[in-house]
Amino acid sequence: MKKISLLSLLAIICSCSGVKKTQEALNSGNYGAAIQKSINTIAENKGKKSNQPYILLLEEAFRKNTERELQHIKFLKKEGNPANYEEIYETYGRLKSVQNQIRPLLPLTIYEENRQAQFSFKNYDEALIGAKIKLSDHLYNNALAQIERANYKSDYRKAYNDLKYLEEINPNYKDAVQKMEEAYQKGLDFVIIEMTNNTDKIVPARLEEELLNMNTYGLNNLWTEYHTNKIKELRYDYLMEVSFEDINISPEQIQEKQISKEKQIKDGYKYVKDREGNMIKDSLGNKIKVDRFKTVRCDFYQFTQFKSAQVSGMVNFTDLKKKQQINQYPLASEFIFEHRYANYDGDKRALDNDLLSLLQLARVPFPSNEQMVYDAGEDLKNNLKNILRRQRFN
């Protein structure tokens, strides 16, 4: 029997989608994807024969990736642009990370070639530390310059992002934390919220409180801070006005509906007789009997208590610096109170089960107008939540 060469084996297995896709990634220069797929597969079982192609692919992808990344670093350094420090630092980090992922897998044996896979590892620690020092200096100095010459809040936000990244890679660098807090406070948009009632109805105080409680909306906007109580010394950027424009509450209504029901029900039994009036018996001599039915009637009276409330309003956002409205959103909600109960006249055995259940219920007090408005406010809160998530000030 002829032995299959490693190249032949590789060609056969390449028809497998996993190896084929990894080979395509390698051929297209997507070395990172080829490396990650190979590492993940080999880590499952590095001695598995069907995983041999991945060892060859990892060996080649690692070599080509290392060569390309080092050439990229060389070019960035030669260019001499301080803005390149971040890319240089992150590239060294990627090179070290790949090596750290491969090391636990070693040794990797290539059986057909009777050798161990070769990976030329390098110590990037000094290069990483050097790049981090240069990057830290650049981020810090650039952020301070942005804060110093800032004309817009976006300038402070850029400085904040630089300092935040600096804190991640080099914690407690100089006074970066204090400068980051300064940039954050100066980059914030402050929004004062006001609520107005332009209707002739009373808006429940607890509804106002809940609508204005920003903590209940799950907002995750780093650069916007909402206030319901104005701070005198603070200069606000925007006004958010929640206004009630119309509140309609219907009269309390009770609607009555009568249903007449008739049904045949069992009413004992009777013996079967022949034409002469004699009892008919079965083969065992027992008298034959059959169910006796009678017709029962019932008048069913259903009552429906009904009351509704419609609340509409607007949410207006105003740029206080430019003194102009920037956005307007409608608010609308409706709440319906409906309760059914019933009574009857006649034999209730004529009624269906769904009607019988209503007989167990009785009339209840109508909710007050204030309660109706409050209940309608549940949808208002959901609407306002969606508005706040959509609203962007810059």
Secondary structure, 3 states (H helix, E strand, C coil): CCCCCHHHHHHHHCCCHHHHHHHHHHHCCCHHHHHHHHHHHHHHCCCCHHHHHHHHHHHHHHHHHHHHHHHHHHHHHHHCCHHHHHHHHHHHHHHHHHHHHHHHHCCCEEHHHCEECCCCCCCCHHHHHHHHHHHHHHHHHHHHHHHHHCCCHHHHHHHHHHHHHHHHHCCCCCCHHHHHHHHHHHHCEEEEEEEEECCCCCCCHHHHHHHCCHHHHCCCCCCEEEECCCCCCCCCCEEEEEEEEEEEECCCEEEEEEEEEEEEEEEEEEECECCCCCECECCCCCECEEEEEEEEEEEEEEEEEEEEEEEEEEEEEEECCCCEEEEEEEEEEEEEEEEEEEEEEECHHHCCHHHHHHHHCCCCCCCCHHHHHHHHHHHHHHHHHHHHHHCCCC
